[in-house]
């Protein structure tokens, strides 16, 4: 949930704009004003809890409006197609764990660390619950990838003791709970960058060192090919909107009148 400023560094790619066009600054002020009680949200009212997460996503919570999640991750948690990942329909526990890792330094990202450190544990969980409840459009196209990438993803490489990616992340890139996030329908650039972060030790929120070992065993060419293939996978069909019902599809359709996996530590 990086800031709208310094777009290349914070959102991952200068070519994809991250700044949202907020039409009313007063609306943001009202949202921010409603956050004074965020730290005392009770678990009893699920709808109220998720609504509080929406306020944080729109206003930035204690991190401030310039750091609102929507500036890079979109109003629906769709991401920006480049360096800012999709948050919609991700596992709530996974997202909460990532915010904790940013705050503690186990996952290095200066802007995200600053944001996560300003949110209470309750606020981190609330905004994670909000995005976990958002639907996300599934990939409409068939998965595409090199033979090498497809083989590594589904079969691994026994000669290098590399297990298949599908063992933890699913054959469709659907993921498996808070320890194994979905890869399907994520930006390829984001996935490639995360493999590089693992390789350099900038991500250290894997107690078993699984992703560190895998990323260092892969060549950069293999990592890029794997990221591209994984991104083209559909993800979890139970959590994703069919393409024909997604917001983007409705907007672009002229007829609408408008133009048991093996688990490892959290990644």
MOMO-V939974 format. One record per backbone hydrogen bond with DSSP energy under -1.0 kcal/mol. NH is the residue of the N-H (numbers start at 1). CO is the residue of the C=O. If there is no record, write none. Layout:
nh co
NH CO
NH CO
This chain:
nh co
4 66
10 6
11 7
16 13
22 20
28 24
29 25
30 26
31 27
32 28
33 29
34 30
35 32
38 35
40 37
41 38
49 45
50 46
51 47
52 48
53 49
54 50
55 51
56 52
57 53
58 54
59 55
60 56
63 60
64 61
67 64
68 65
70 57
71 68
72 69
73 69
74 70
79 73
80 84
87 77
88 77
89 131
90 87
95 91
96 92
97 93
98 94
99 95
100 96
101 97
102 98
103 99
104 100
105 101
106 101
107 101
108 202
113 109
114 110
115 111
116 112
117 113
118 115
124 120
125 121
126 122
127 123
128 124
129 125
130 126
131 127
132 128
133 129
134 131
138 241
150 146
151 147
152 148
153 149
154 150
155 151
156 151
157 162
160 157
161 158
162 157
166 153
167 164
168 165
169 165
170 166
173 170
175 169
176 180
183 173
184 173
185 231
186 183
191 187
192 188
193 189
194 190
195 191
196 192
197 193
198 194
199 195
200 196
201 198
202 197
203 197
204 106
209 206
213 209
214 210
215 211
216 212
217 213
218 214
223 219
224 220
225 221
226 222
227 223
228 224
229 225
230 226
231 227
232 228
233 230
235 172
239 236
240 236
241 136
245 242
250 246
251 247
252 248
253 249
256 253
257 254
262 167
